[in-house]
Amino acid sequence: MRDDGSTDGTLEVLRSRGLDAERGEHVGFVRSFGAVLARADADFVAFCDQDDVWLPDKVSRAVARLEGVSGPALYCGRLSVVDERLEPLGLSPLPRRGLSFANALVESQAAGCTLVLNRAARELVGEFPAEAVSHDWWIYLVLSAFGEIVYGSRPMILFRKHTGQAFGIGVGTIDSLRAKLTRGTSVLPQVRAFAREYGDRLGGEELRILERFLGPEERLSSRLRYAARPDVYRQATRDQLLLRAKLALGHV
């Protein structure tokens, strides 16, 4: 466990409860998670952040689904959204269009607090580049290209929504945590970083999708043709329409 430079006694509380915790500098959540992941020596790794509530079988369910996978594998799942008093607000939407590399390039469906990686996945992911939008999105992208993704449709996390929190989940329409992040973030730096780090290992359909996505960046006519029939997709219809508009304008 890594304390990201807090000043409220968090480290002392953790150590008093017998947890292995270190004091680190405030480097942001992506690099902080990366520092912990790089040192993890375990068959399975789960991410824990904020004050979400893990349901009793969260870890056992994930491990049971991953134990039969020999190669790199990631488990992620649905969220049960609650308020500060743990009163239910709704569920995060199911990824009805499926989880794939074509989706991972432009949207994350893997909420960090639900992630569990096997050892092969941890070794595959390596260090997070500076361009990574978030640790969970980067992991989803890498595993969608080179591993297996297992999705749990039954919520295993009570995601506590606080008033004014940075990355919240909307009440009413219940957007996913990373869908909100996706809509306001340029994905191109992260995709270029992925191409730099893993492009020479890609083949077949994934390589074609990546090349087409990065290809029509300069010419308007190429962007318009690609936007009309893109290989990449987001889960929600409204988000897909917005994506196609951004592809046409070159603002994705």
N, C-alpha and C positions, 0 to 999 in steps of 0.2 A: 504494500500500500504506500502511496506517495502523497504527502501533504504539499500542496502547491503554494507554499509561502504564506499560509494563513497566520493570523496574529490573535486568534481567539481561543487558544488552548486546545485546538483539535488534536494536535499531535500527542499531547499528554493524555488526553482521554483515550485515544486509540491504544497507546502503549499500556495504559493502566488496565486495559481489558485483554492484554496478552496478544495484541495484534502486531505483526511485523510492519512497522511504519517508519518512513524516513522523511526528513525535512528537506524540501527542495525549493528552488527558486520559482517565482511566479513566471511560467513560460507559456501559459495558455493551455487549454484543455487538450488540444491535439498532441502537442509535444509532451505533455504530462502523461497522457495515456500511453504514448509511444515509449517513453522511458521505462514505464512499468512493464509493458509487453515485451520489450527487448530482453529483460532479465528473467522473465517467467520461465520456470523449468517445471512444467507439469503436463500431464496428459490432456487436461482440459483447462481452458481459461475463460472466465466470465468477467464482464465489466460491471462495475457498480459505481453509481454516481448519484448526486443529489440526495433526496430523502424518499425515494420511491420505496414501495413496500413489495418485497418478494413474497409470493405465495409459497406455501410450504414445499410444494413439489417442483419448484422452478428448476433447480439444478438437476435433480434426478430425472425429470422428463427430458431435458435437453441431452444429458449424457446417454440415456437409453436410446435416443434417436441417433446419436453420433457413433455409438460404440461399434456398430456394424459397418461403418465406412472406413475403408483402408487408406484412402487418399485425403487430401485437404478438404475439410468440411466445416461449414458454418451453420449454427442454429440461430434463428431469430424468430420473433413472434409478435403477436398482436398485443395491444395495450388496453387495459381497462382504465379509463381516465376518471379521476376522482378529484374532489376539491380538497381544501386544506384540512377538512374534518373527515376525510376519506368517504364522503358521500358520493355515490356514483353519478357521473356526468354523461357517460356513453363509452363507446368502443371506437378505437381507431379503425379505419376502413381496411377491409381485406384487399390484398393485391390481386384483383380479379383478372388482370391481363397477364399474370404470371411474373415470376422473377427470372431475369435474364441479363446478359451483358448489354443488350440493346436498351434495357430499362436502366441499368446501373450507370450508364454513361451520363444520363441526364436527370436521374432522380434516385434518391435512396429510400429503400423500403426496410432497412435494417436499423431499428432504434437501438442505440448503444446499450441501454440498460437491459435489453433482452438477449444480447449477443453471448454465445458460447462457442469457442473455437477448439478444435482438436489440435494436437501437437503439430501435425503436418501443416495445418492452416496457419498457425502462429509462425512457423518457420518460413512459410511462403510469403507472408505479408512483409516481414522485415521491418525496416524503418519507414516512418511516415515522411513523405517529402514535404517541403515547405508549402507547396501549392495545394496540399490536401485540404478540402473544405472542412471535413470533420473526420475523426478516426473511424467512426462506424460506416460512413459513406465510402471511404477508401477501402475498408475491408470488404464491403459488399461488392465494390467494383472488381477488386482483385479475385475474390472467390467466384464471382460470376463468370470470370474468364477461365479460371484454372482449377476450380474445385466444385464441390457440391454444396448447394444451399438447401437446408431443411427449414421449412416454415411451420410454426405452430399456430393454428387458428384459434385455439383456446387460450385466452389471456393468462399469462403467468406473472404479470407485473401490475400493480396498482400505481399508475403514473399520477403523481400528485401535481395538480395544476395550481400554481400560485398566481396571485394577482400581480401583473406587471413583469412576470418572468421573461427572460430574453427569448427563449424558443418555446412558446406555448402551443397548446393544442386548442383550436377553436371549439367553442361550445355551440351546439346546434348542428352545424355541419360536421363537426368532429374531424377536422383535417389531421393527417398524420404529422408528427413532429418534424420530420425531415422534408415533408412536402412543403411546409411553410418556409423552411430554410432554402429549399430548391428554388422556389419561385422568385426570390430576390437575389440570387447569387449567380455569378458567371461561372459556368462549369468548364470553360475552355482551359484555364490554367491547370486544373486538376487532370483533365483528359490528356493534355500535352505531357504532363508529368508521367502519367500512366504509359503513354506511348514511348517516352524516353526510357522508363525503367523496365517495361515488359514487352515493348513492341516486337523485339526480335524473337520472342518466344511464342507469339501468336501465330495462328494458322487458320486456314479455312474461313468459315463464316465470320468469326469474331474479327479477324484481320480485315476482311472486306467491309464490315460495319464500321470499324474504326477509321479506315481510310476514307470512306464515303463521308463520314461525319466531319472529319478534319479537312476534306478536300475542297469543298466549294466556298471557302471562307472569303476569297478575294472578289470573285466576279458575281455581279448581281444576277445575271441570267442563270448561273450555276446554282446559286443559293435558292432562287425561286423554284427551279426544277426539283431540287432536293427537298425543299419545304413542302412541295405538293405531295411527295411520296417518300417520306423519311423512313429510314430503317429503325431509328430510335423512337422510344415512346415513353410517355408518362401514364400513370394508372387512370387518373380521373379525366373525363372528357374535356372539361374546361381547362385543365392543365395541359392537355395535349394540344388544344387549339392555341393556347398561349405559346407553347413551345414552337409550333409551326410558324407563328408570327415572328418569333425571335430568330428562328432559323432564316427566314426570308430577309430579315433586317441585318443579320450578322451580329446580333446582340446576345446570343445564347450563352 
